[in-house]
Amino acid sequence: MKEMGDTMLKKYQWIVRVSFILFMIYIYTTVYSKNGVYSFLLLNTFLGYIPIELAMHITPKRPKLFFYSFLVLWLLFYPNAPYVLTDLFHLAMLNPYNQTTGLMEFNLHLWLNFTNLISSAIACSVMGIWSLEHVVNTILIRSQLKKIFYKPVLILSLTVISSVGVYVGRFLRLHTAYLFFNPQWVIHQLVIMWSPRMLIFVSFMFIIQMILWAAIYISRFSLDKEEKNHLD
């Protein structure tokens, strides 16, 4: 049974992996290569996918050096997943309303751009939440900590950190890669960025991510309950 479970897990991992690759190829060929207004979707989707891929390699039985190296990398890149949600502000560039009638126009090109933005935001944010849940559960199993107390603490803490990361990426325009090329400058920017307005934005992003996490958690819990009742 365990081998079957591992096989199924790998199967779903490859479904996610191939789906993201195909979507990025699609964005490259139809938007990025033509210098479209939404060319940023390629890079942002790729960055949002990195923590998802990293999480797939984080398991309780990994060697210590491998486990903690990937854990640190995941933590650095994880804010890129919820960050893609902020790309939805670019929907404002679509101008969907007819200036004469004030009604929404039936323009398929407009709806295609809408679909591209929404698809990237949903895929990265939802699978990002999966990576958060997976990494937290893996930490708890490896450290033999009780879920009932430590899981909420880790989920809340990592969500706060990722919310700060979204602010850093959106308003300071700092990509994770900058940490490797110019760490002193990045650290200076992180030290001077704090303000009441910044904290309010962080709280907004925290609320959005917690709503996503709660919705996914409750949905999965309900499905597991229903499946168990059917089996009984």
Secondary structure by P-SEA (a helix, b strand, c coil): caaaaaaaaaaaaaaaaaaaaaaaaaaaaccccccccccaaaaaaaaaaaaaaaaaaccccccaaaaaaaaaaaaaaccccccccccccccccccccccccccccccaaaaaaaaaaaaaaaaaaaaaaaaaaaaaaaaaaaaccccccaaaaaaaaaaaaaaaaaaaacccccccccccccaaaaaaaaaacccaaaaaaaaaaaaaaaaaaaaaaaaaaaaaaaaaaaac
